[in-house]
Amino acid sequence: MPFPNPLKTPSLVQRLHWVTDPVGYMETAAQQYPDIFTAKIIGFGDTVIFVNHPQANQEILTNDRKKFASVGDLNIILEPLLGKSSVLMLEGNSHKRQRQLVMPAFHGERMRNYGQLICSLAEKVLSQLPLNKPFLARNLAQDISMQVILQAVLGLYEGERFEKLKKLLPLMMEVFQSPLTTSLFFFPFLQQDLGAWSTWGKFLRDRQQIDNLIFAEITERRQQPDPERIDILSLLMSARDEAGEQMTDQELRDQLITLILAGYETTSTAIAWAFYWIHQKPLVREKLLAELDTLGDSPDPMSISRLPYLTAICHEALRIYPSVMFSFPRVVRESVELLGHPLEPGMVLLPCIYLTHHRKDLYYQPNDFIPERFLERQFSPYEFLPFGGGVRRCIGEALALFQMKLVLATALSHYQLALADQRPERPHRRGFTLAPGNGVKMVIIEQRVRQESLVAREITPVV
C-alpha cells in the first residue's frame, strides 16, 4: 500500500536537510502537504509519516496501545545516552510500571518543596553576573537548571560528588551543541571510540564517569537511608510497584539520566527563548512587570505559578519554538484510515508538535509572539502539545513549566535586563531541541525596584 503524500526529494537530500535544518525541512514539506506527508529522515526507521492536524493528533494519542502503539525501539537512537531501562525506551507493562514509579515525584506537595529552591538558585546565579557585561541567556538558564537538577533531582548540595557532576553533566550534554555532533546519534556507524580526543570517545568516557558517581550515590543511599529526604532520587528509591518491588540500581540510573536530559536541555532552551521574546517585545515586558508587581516583595512560588500573563508567555514561548519538535512516534497496529489516507500495520507516525503549533487555522500570525492568544481561548491537548501527549506525555512537564515561570519571575522582578544583540534569534538544532542559534545575548543594566515600592516612597510624608 502506498504511503500518504510522499515527498519527491531524494532520500539522502531529505536526511541531510533534516539533520542540518529541521525547521526548514518541516516548513517546506508542509507547504506542499499541510496535514500529512511521508518523509525519509533519520532516527525512526527508513520512512516516517508526519502528522500535524489536531483531529489526527487526537486519534493517534488517544489510541495508544490499540490502533497506534508507542514502541520503545523507535527511540533506539537515544539508548547510548539514556540506557535500556529509561522510561523512553520501554513499552507496554514495563513502561507503565516505570511511569507509575516516577510520576508521584512531580505532583502536589513535592512541587511546593522545589519552588523556593528554584527561586533561591535563580537569585544566586543572577547575583553573580556583573552589571553591563554581556552574557548568554541560554548559559544562565543552563547554570540554574543544572543546580536544580543536582539539588532537587539528585539531592546533592556540596562535596566532591556534587562538584564532579556539576562539571561532567554539562560536558556530556555538549555532544548536542551542533548538528554535526548530533549526527553521531542519527548515524550509528559514526559511533566509533577513537580515543578520548574523538567526539564519541569523549562522550563515552564522560558517561562512564557520571555513571560511576550516580551508582556510588545510590549505593550510599541504600546503606544509609534517610526517610526525611525529599529529592527525586530518594523518592524513586522509596517507590514500590504493585508487587512491592523497588527499582534496581540500573533502572534508577536510567530514569535519573532521562530526567536530567529532559530537565537540562529542554527547560534551559525554553527559558532562553522566553527571555528573548519578553525583551524583544517591549509591551509584553511591560505587561509582565505590572503583573509581577501585584504580588509584593516576597511572593510565594505557587502564587507566581498561577499568574495568567506569565503563564501565557511561557505557553507562547513553548508554542512558537517548542523545545521538542515532535511527540513520541507511534506504530500502526491495524489497518486504519487517517485523514482519508489508508494506513497499514508497521507504518510509523510522527505527531509533529512544531507544525501543529504553526497552523494558521489554529494560531493567527503563527510566526509572531502573541501571548494574548492563550488568554483569549483554551487550546485542546491536540492543538497545543509542547510536552507531547497520550501515555508518553512528558513526566517532568509540571516541574519544567514551574521552573520556567519561577526563573523568569525572579530575574525580571529583581533586575532590569536588555538584549545585547538586536539581531533576530533563529532556531538552531541543538540535539533534539530547537535552541536560539546565538544563545540570546543579554545584559543586566541595574537592579530593579518594584513600581509600587517607588510610589510608596514618593508619597510617604517626611517627618
C-alpha positions, 0 to 999 in steps of 0.5 A: 500500500502506498504511503500518504503524500510522499515527498519527491526529494531524494532520500539522502537530500531529505536526511541531510536537510533534516539533520542540518535544518529541521525547521526548514525541512518541516516548513517546506514539506508542509507547504506542499502537504499541510496535514500529512506527508511521508518523509525519509529522515533519520532516527525512526526507521527508513520512512516516517509519516508526519502528522500535524492536524489536531483531529489526527493528533487526537486519534493517534494519542488517544489510541495508544496501545490499540490502533497506534502503539508507542514502541520503545525501539523507535527511540533506539537512537537515544539508548547510548545516552539514556540506557535500556531501562529509561522510561523512553525506551520501554513499552507496554507493562514495563513502561507503565510500571516505570511511569507509575514509579516516577510520576508521584515525584512531580505532583502536589506537595513535592512541587511546593518543596522545589519552588523556593529552591528554584527561586533561591538558585535563580537569585544566586546565579543572577547575583553573580553576573556583573552589571553591563557585561554581556552574557548568554541567556541560554548559559544562565538558564543552563547554570540554574537548571543544572543546580536544580537538577543536582539539588532537587533531582539528585539531592546533592548540595556540596562535596566532591560528588556534587562538584564532579557532576556539576562539571561532567553533566554539562560536558556530556550534554555538549555532544548536542551543541551542533548538528554535526555532533548530533549526527553521531546519534542519527548515524550509528556507524559514526559511533566509533571510540577513537580515543578520548580526543574523538567526539564519541570517545569523549562522550563515552568516557564522560558517561562512564564517569557520571555513571560511576558517581550516580551508582556510588550515590545510590549505593550510599543511599541504600546503606544509609537511608534517610526517610526525611529526604525529599529529592527525586532520587530518594523518592524513586528509591522509596517507590514500590510497584504493585508487587512491592518491588523497588527499582534496581540500581540500573533502572534508577540510573536510567530514569535519573539520566532521562530526567536530567536530559529532559530537565537540562536541555529542554527547560534551559532552551525554553527559558532562553527563548522566553527571555528573548521574546519578553525583551524583544517585545517591549509591551509584553515586558511591560505587561509582565512587570505590572503583573509581577508587581501585584504580588509584593516583595516576597511572593510565594512560588505557587502564587507566581505559578498561577499568574495568567500573563506569565503563564501565557508567555511561557505557553507562547514561548513553548508554542512558537519554538517548542523545545521538542519538535515532535511527540513520541512516534507511534506504530500502526497496529491495524489497518486504519484510515487517517485523514482519508489516507489508508494506513497499514500495520508497521507504518510509523507516525510522527505527531509533529508538535512544531507544525501543529503549533504553526497552523494558521487555522489554529494560531493567527500570525503563527510566526509572531509572539502573541501571548494574548492568544492563550488568554483569549481561548483554551487550546485542546491537548491536540492543538497545543502539545509542547510536552507531547501527549497520550501515555508518553506525555512528558513526566517532568512537564509540571516541574519544567513549566514551574521552573520556567515561570519561577526563573523568569519571575525572579530575574525580571522582578529583581533586575532590569535586563536588555538584549545585547544583540538586536539581531533576530534569534533563529532556531538552531538544532541543538540535539533534539531541541530547537535552541536560539542559534546565538544563545540570546545575548543579554545584559543586566543594566541595574537592579530593579525596584518594584513600581509600587515600592517607588510610589510608596516612597514618593508619597510617604510624608517626611517627618 
